[in-house]
């Protein structure tokens, strides 16, 4: 009986730690690829950035450079690059350009 309980507990842990998160990621990825629209900036699983020019059932027409369009499978979309991502990149670049403030030595305490 104890061996059976151990097996059930191990299976439950396996399900909680591996199967359940994988299903959640798969559902999120599916929702992401289904919500791609014309005009979105995307990044592919191969690391290409581009703007969606056309949407078909299982394919997207993506402009990766001015005048250069490629057809990709919807499942190749790794993410949608939103305006908030671009703003965060700009803020990081500005922060890197700013000089770090000089640290002043702490005031010495006088003994009482």
MIZA-963847 format. One record per residue (C-alpha): residue number from 1; x, y, z; chain. Coordinates in steps of 0.5 Angstrom, whole numbers, plus 500, padded with zeros to 3 digits. Example, Ala and Ser with C-alpha at 12.3 -4.5 7.8 and 13.67 -1.06 7.14 Angstrom:
ATOM  num    x    y    z  chaine
ATOM    1  525  491  516       A
ATOM    2  527  498  514       A
//
This chain:
ATOM  num    x    y    z  chaine
ATOM    1  500  500  500       A
ATOM    2  506  505  502       A
ATOM    3  509  504  495       A
ATOM    4  503  505  491       A
ATOM    5  502  512  495       A
ATOM    6  509  514  493       A
ATOM    7  508  512  486       A
ATOM    8  501  517  486       A
ATOM    9  505  522  490       A
ATOM   10  511  522  485       A
ATOM   11  506  522  479       A
ATOM   12  503  528  482       A
ATOM   13  509  532  483       A
ATOM   14  511  530  476       A
ATOM   15  504  533  473       A
ATOM   16  505  539  477       A
ATOM   17  512  541  475       A
ATOM   18  512  539  468       A
ATOM   19  506  537  464       A
ATOM   20  502  543  467       A
ATOM   21  507  549  466       A
ATOM   22  508  546  459       A
ATOM   23  500  546  457       A
ATOM   24  500  553  460       A
ATOM   25  506  555  455       A
ATOM   26  503  552  449       A
ATOM   27  496  555  450       A
ATOM   28  500  562  451       A
ATOM   29  504  561  445       A
ATOM   30  497  559  441       A
ATOM   31  494  565  443       A
ATOM   32  500  569  441       A
ATOM   33  500  566  434       A
ATOM   34  493  567  433       A
ATOM   35  492  574  435       A
ATOM   36  498  577  430       A
ATOM   37  495  582  426       A
ATOM   38  497  586  420       A
ATOM   39  502  592  422       A
ATOM   40  504  588  428       A
ATOM   41  512  588  429       A
ATOM   42  514  581  431       A
ATOM   43  520  577  432       A
ATOM   44  521  570  430       A
ATOM   45  524  564  433       A
ATOM   46  530  565  429       A
ATOM   47  531  572  431       A
ATOM   48  528  576  425       A
ATOM   49  525  582  427       A
ATOM   50  519  584  422       A
ATOM   51  513  588  421       A
ATOM   52  507  583  419       A
ATOM   53  504  585  412       A
ATOM   54  499  580  411       A
ATOM   55  496  574  415       A
ATOM   56  493  568  412       A
ATOM   57  491  561  415       A
ATOM   58  497  558  417       A
ATOM   59  502  563  414       A
ATOM   60  504  571  415       A
ATOM   61  508  575  410       A
ATOM   62  513  579  414       A
ATOM   63  517  585  412       A
ATOM   64  524  584  415       A
ATOM   65  527  590  411       A
ATOM   66  525  595  406       A
ATOM   67  522  592  400       A
ATOM   68  524  585  403       A
ATOM   69  518  580  404       A
ATOM   70  518  573  407       A
ATOM   71  513  568  408       A
ATOM   72  513  565  415       A
ATOM   73  509  560  419       A
ATOM   74  505  562  424       A
ATOM   75  508  557  429       A
ATOM   76  515  561  428       A
ATOM   77  513  567  431       A
ATOM   78  516  567  438       A
ATOM   79  513  574  440       A
ATOM   80  510  581  439       A
ATOM   81  514  587  440       A
ATOM   82  510  592  443       A
ATOM   83  511  599  444       A
ATOM   84  512  598  451       A
ATOM   85  518  594  449       A
ATOM   86  521  599  445       A
ATOM   87  520  604  450       A
ATOM   88  524  600  455       A
ATOM   89  530  599  450       A
ATOM   90  530  606  449       A
ATOM   91  530  608  457       A
ATOM   92  536  602  458       A
ATOM   93  540  606  452       A
ATOM   94  539  612  455       A
ATOM   95  541  610  462       A
ATOM   96  547  607  459       A
ATOM   97  549  613  456       A
ATOM   98  548  617  463       A
ATOM   99  555  618  467       A
ATOM  100  554  615  474       A
ATOM  101  554  620  480       A
ATOM  102  560  620  484       A
ATOM  103  559  617  491       A
ATOM  104  561  622  496       A
ATOM  105  564  619  502       A
ATOM  106  560  619  508       A
ATOM  107  560  624  513       A
ATOM  108  565  622  519       A
ATOM  109  561  621  526       A
ATOM  110  564  625  532       A
ATOM  111  565  621  538       A
ATOM  112  560  623  544       A
//
